[in-house]
């Protein structure tokens, strides 16, 4: 199988104003009566699934899934803005119908991308970072894919639970990508008493050579891939759920393959020896500390006001109550 590549035209943003966009999105998210919610109804719309994947096969698995469901609406969650930007551009180059909504955009562009995807009929893909925000998934979305580790496993479970109420008429799937080293995340589903099924993807598309060739040839994608790779490692190393996401268990060479590299890409302006010393130091510290931005410098970091955000909070799982083993 060969990857088909096309150039990505710049999409014009047609938005009237932020207030109108927010009102339109709010209308899209009309909910059932919150007083009529029983615990069993919280998960009716989407079935929870996980797929086992090796780090080096992560993108190949995603590519195969998207090709087979190109006629459906899919939302893909990533762990960082950088990975969101990279994979959305990559998928656009591979002729997928893709939109991206992330905190590297103005609020107007973010809302416009979100709303246009929400109104779209037929297949389409929305790439979005895994941050806690006031927006839910459009009702007509058939797939919710957590491609990279969620920032909070319990929040991920209950986020899908909230979404399913709005999409109760859609036979959708929520799919979590899990490596063998991350099986500890399954214990959170058990603690929440949520049924979880293993999803299998047979005959993965063998396009790795074409993928690597594309990244090597396209300088723009290569720069985005390098930044995304290092952002992913930073997010992984600083993950607060270290009982599941352990940086020492991560094979960085194999992770690099998922970003289109045959070897670990070095950071711009950093020599090989400096990078090796930095990696060794960070591993000894058990986490890489990202640079903290100033408080309230980004519109998406301000106080959230979505009025339905905590409507299942009474059933939230306390981390201390979770068994250490999943059986």
ABEGO torsion letter per residue (X at the ends): XBBBBBBBBBBBBBBABAAAAAAAAAAAABBBBAAABBAAAAAAABBBBBBBBBAAAAAAAAAAAAAAAAABBBBBBBABAAAAAAAAAAAAAAGBBBBBBBAABBAAAAAAAAAAAAABBEBEBBBBBBBBBABBBBAABABBBBABBBABAAAAAAAAAAAAAAAAABBBBBBBBBBAAAAAAAAAAAAAGBBBBBBBBBGBBBAAAAAAAAAAABAAAAAAAAAAAAAAAAAAAABABAAABBAAABBAAAAAAAAGBABBBBBBGBBAAAAAAAAAAAAAAGBBBBBBBBBGABAAABBBABAAAAAAAAABBBAAABBABBX
